[in-house]
Amino acid sequence: MNPVHCVHCGGLLSASGHEKCRNPRTALEPPRYCPQCARRMVVQVTPTGWTARCSRHGETSSSGAVTTG
């Protein structure tokens, strides 16, 4: 499924104003919003990476693995 929402601000990707969301610093940050439904995700950052969990769409991690929930 293609992302519809910005993972940093939760806004629609089709809307303008995402200049702050697309910079080198935010490229290294974990996602804060689900790209499918824009719900705020539960994010856990560890020394080896991060995991982000949406209550509807499951978990994703910095390793690239996606687990549906």
N, C-alpha and C positions, 0 to 999 in steps of 0.2 A: 504494500500500500504506500502510495506517495505521501510525503509530509504535506500538511495543509497549514500548520501553524509554526511559527518561529519557536525554537527550543529555548531561546534566551529571554524573550519578552512575552510570548504567548499570543502575539498578534498574528493576523492572517499574513501568509507569505506574499499574497497578491497585493497587499496594501503597501504603500510607500512608508518611508521612515525607519527602515531597518539598517541605516548606515552605522549606527552605534553597535548593532548586533553583529555586524560583519567586519571584524578587525582582527589583527593577529592575537591580541590578548584573549578575546572571547573564543577563538579557535581552540584554545587549550582548556577552557572551562567545561564542566559537565553540563548537560542539558538540565534546565529547571522546569520546563513545561513539556507536556506530551505533544509530539508533532502531529498526532491524529485528532486529539480532542481539546488540547490547550489546558488540561487540568494540571495543577501544580504537582510535580512528582516528588517522591521521597528520595533524596539523594544521599548517598554515603560515599565519602572520599577517604581512600586509604593511601598509604605510601606507594602502593603498586598500581593504583588506578581508581576507578569509581564505578558505582552502580546507581541506576536511576529506575524507580518503579512507579508505574502508573497503575491506579487501582482498577482500571478497565482494560488496559492494553499490555500489561505485563512488565517485565524487567528488561533493561538493556544495560550494557556495560562498556567500559573503555576497551575491552578485548574484542568487541564487535558481536558477541553472542547475544541473541535475543531469546528470552524465555517468555512465552505467553502465559497469562495468568487467568 
